[in-house]
């Protein structure tokens, strides 16, 4: 009898250990974001998680931030991130709506010539682009430089949106069920003084709103070709962050 009781005790002990192991395994599985222990369910959940994975970004925000605030005391990182989001949204919206007027907006009056030509090509092409439900996930400072009175800042951003591309009303790319996960790098410039602008006029050149000539100086506050006075947005290029480049990474 004592042998039988002992044997039953061993069996119950093994069952108890197996139950504990099962509970631990299930807890570990749920820790990784899964809700079921069934293989069929696990496969489905793994696919769903893979579909929803956002692009990871790497940056050096904590390293660069002290130096930036030292060089530019009024620096506000949250405002920079908002500027980045606003700029990317406006550019994608202009491509979708074929609106070339975006290049006349004051926040884009310092974009480099290469980017300007790329935007013109996309907007004027026969290809139709759609960007729906744009959601930003993360931002980080990727790079920072300060030289000769000009600060340049690179921000890396992860975002997602539903995407569609059409040519002659035929869908070439369609992402309506699964969002397109992307990364963008946005480059901003902060011009501290007018001499810095004039030294790099080929990079940061502005055009006169009246005659279209390149503005070769901000000191006179007027166009040297037609004498048209520069508006306050142009004059205020000094000591404010302006977008010069956006590219998908």
C-alpha positions in Angstrom: 0.0 0.0 0.0 2.8 2.4 0.9 4.4 1.7 -2.4 1.2 2.5 -4.3 0.8 5.7 -2.4 4.4 6.6 -3.2 3.9 5.8 -6.8 0.8 7.9 -7.1 2.6 10.7 -5.3 5.4 10.6 -7.9 2.9 10.7 -10.7 1.1 13.7 -9.2 4.5 15.3 -8.7 5.5 14.8 -12.4 2.1 16.2 -13.5 2.5 19.2 -11.2 6.0 19.9 -12.6 4.7 19.6 -16.2 1.9 22.0 -15.4 4.4 24.5 -14.0 6.6 24.1 -17.0 3.6 24.6 -19.3 2.6 27.8 -17.4 6.2 29.2 -17.6 6.4 28.5 -21.4 3.0 30.1 -22.0 4.1 33.1 -20.0 7.3 33.4 -22.0 5.4 33.2 -25.2 3.0 35.9 -24.2 5.9 38.0 -23.1 7.0 38.2 -26.7 3.6 39.4 -27.7 1.8 36.1 -28.6 -1.6 35.2 -27.2 -1.9 31.5 -28.0 0.1 28.3 -27.6 -1.4 26.5 -30.6 1.0 26.3 -33.5 -1.6 27.4 -36.0 -2.4 30.4 -33.9 1.3 31.1 -33.3 2.0 31.1 -37.0 -0.8 33.6 -37.7 0.3 35.9 -34.8 3.9 35.8 -36.0 2.8 36.9 -39.5 0.7 39.7 -38.0 3.6 40.9 -35.9 5.9 40.8 -38.9 3.4 42.8 -41.0 3.2 45.5 -38.3 7.0 45.8 -37.6 8.1 49.4 -37.9 11.4 50.4 -39.4 14.0 50.7 -36.7 16.0 53.9 -36.5 19.4 54.6 -34.9 20.5 58.0 -33.8 22.8 59.9 -31.5 20.4 62.3 -29.9 21.9 62.2 -26.4 25.4 62.7 -27.8 24.6 65.7 -30.1 21.9 67.5 -28.0 24.3 69.1 -25.4 26.5 70.6 -28.2 23.5 71.8 -30.2 22.0 73.6 -27.2 25.4 75.1 -26.5 25.7 76.5 -30.1 22.0 77.4 -30.3 20.6 78.3 -26.9 16.9 78.5 -28.0 17.0 75.0 -29.6 13.8 73.0 -29.1 14.0 69.4 -30.2 10.2 68.8 -30.1 9.6 71.7 -32.4 12.2 70.3 -34.8 10.4 66.9 -34.8 7.1 68.7 -35.5 8.8 70.6 -38.4 10.1 67.4 -39.8 6.6 65.7 -39.7 4.9 68.8 -41.2 7.5 68.9 -44.0 7.2 65.3 -44.9 3.4 65.4 -44.9 3.3 68.4 -47.1 5.7 67.0 -49.6 3.9 63.6 -49.9 0.6 65.5 -50.1 1.9 67.7 -52.9 3.1 64.7 -54.9 -0.3 63.0 -54.4 -2.3 66.1 -55.4 0.2 67.1 -58.2 0.6 70.5 -56.5 3.7 72.3 -57.7 2.9 75.4 -55.5 4.5 73.7 -52.5 7.9 74.8 -53.8 6.7 78.4 -53.3 6.0 77.9 -49.6 8.3 79.7 -47.3 9.4 76.6 -45.4 10.8 75.1 -48.6 12.6 78.1 -50.0 16.0 76.7 -49.0 15.6 73.2 -50.4 18.6 72.1 -52.5 18.3 72.2 -56.3 18.5 68.4 -56.7 15.6 67.8 -54.4 13.6 70.6 -56.1 14.1 69.0 -59.5 13.1 65.6 -58.1 9.9 67.0 -56.7 9.1 68.8 -59.9 9.6 65.5 -61.8 7.4 63.5 -59.5 4.6 66.2 -59.5 4.7 66.7 -63.2 4.9 63.1 -64.2 1.9 61.0 -65.4 2.3 58.6 -62.5 -0.3 58.9 -59.7 0.8 58.4 -56.1 -1.4 57.9 -53.1 -0.3 58.2 -49.4 -3.0 57.4 -46.8 -3.1 57.3 -43.0 0.5 58.6 -42.5 1.7 57.7 -38.9 5.0 58.8 -37.5 6.7 56.4 -34.9 10.1 57.7 -33.9 12.6 60.5 -34.5 16.3 60.8 -33.6 19.2 63.1 -34.3 21.4 61.3 -36.8 24.1 64.0 -37.4 25.0 67.5 -36.4 27.7 70.0 -37.6 28.4 73.6 -36.9 30.9 75.4 -39.2 31.5 78.9 -40.4 28.2 80.3 -38.9 26.0 77.5 -40.3 24.5 74.6 -38.3 23.3 71.5 -40.2 21.1 68.9 -38.5 20.0 65.5 -39.8 16.9 63.9 -38.3 16.1 60.2 -39.0 12.4 59.3 -38.8 10.3 56.1 -39.0 6.8 56.2 -40.4 4.2 54.2 -42.2 1.4 54.8 -44.7 -0.8 53.0 -47.2 0.7 53.4 -50.6 -0.5 53.1 -54.1 1.2 53.9 -57.5 -0.7 54.1 -60.8 0.4 54.5 -64.4 -2.3 55.2 -67.0 -4.9 54.2 -64.4 -3.3 50.8 -64.0 -2.2 50.0 -60.4 1.6 49.1 -60.4 2.1 49.0 -56.6 -0.7 48.7 -54.1 -0.3 48.7 -50.3 -3.8 49.0 -48.9 -3.9 45.9 -46.6 -0.4 46.3 -45.3 1.2 49.6 -44.5 4.4 50.6 -46.2 7.1 51.0 -43.5 9.7 53.6 -44.4 12.5 55.7 -43.0 13.3 59.3 -44.0 16.3 61.4 -43.3 15.6 65.2 -43.1 18.4 67.7 -43.3 17.9 71.2 -41.8 20.1 74.3 -41.8 20.4 77.1 -39.3 22.1 80.2 -40.8 23.5 82.3 -38.0 24.7 85.4 -40.1 24.3 86.8 -43.6 28.0 86.2 -44.4 27.5 82.5 -43.9 24.7 82.6 -46.4 26.8 84.5 -49.0 29.7 82.1 -48.6 27.5 79.1 -49.5 25.1 80.8 -51.9 25.2 77.9 -54.4 23.9 75.6 -51.7 21.4 77.9 -49.9 20.6 80.2 -52.8 17.2 82.0 -52.7 15.3 83.4 -55.7 13.8 86.9 -55.9 10.0 86.6 -55.7 9.7 89.2 -58.5 12.3 88.5 -61.2 13.5 85.0 -60.1 17.2 86.0 -59.9 19.3 84.5 -57.2 19.5 86.7 -54.1 23.2 87.1 -53.5 23.0 89.0 -50.2 20.6 89.3 -47.3 22.2 92.5 -46.0 20.5 94.9 -48.3 17.0 93.3 -47.9 16.3 93.8 -51.6 17.1 92.1 -54.9 20.3 93.5 -56.5 18.8 93.0 -60.0 15.3 94.5 -59.8 15.5 96.2 -56.4 12.4 94.5 -55.2 12.3 94.5 -51.4 12.6 91.1 -49.8 9.7 90.0 -47.7 10.0 89.3 -44.0 10.1 85.5 -44.6 13.3 85.9 -46.6 14.9 88.3 -44.1 14.0 86.0 -41.3 16.1 83.2 -42.8 18.7 84.2 -40.3 18.7 82.3 -37.0 15.9 79.9 -37.8 15.8 76.2 -38.9 15.0 75.7 -42.6 14.6 72.5 -44.6 17.1 71.8 -47.3 16.8 68.1 -48.0 14.5 65.0 -47.5 15.3 61.5 -48.7 14.0 58.1 -48.1 16.5 55.8 -46.4 
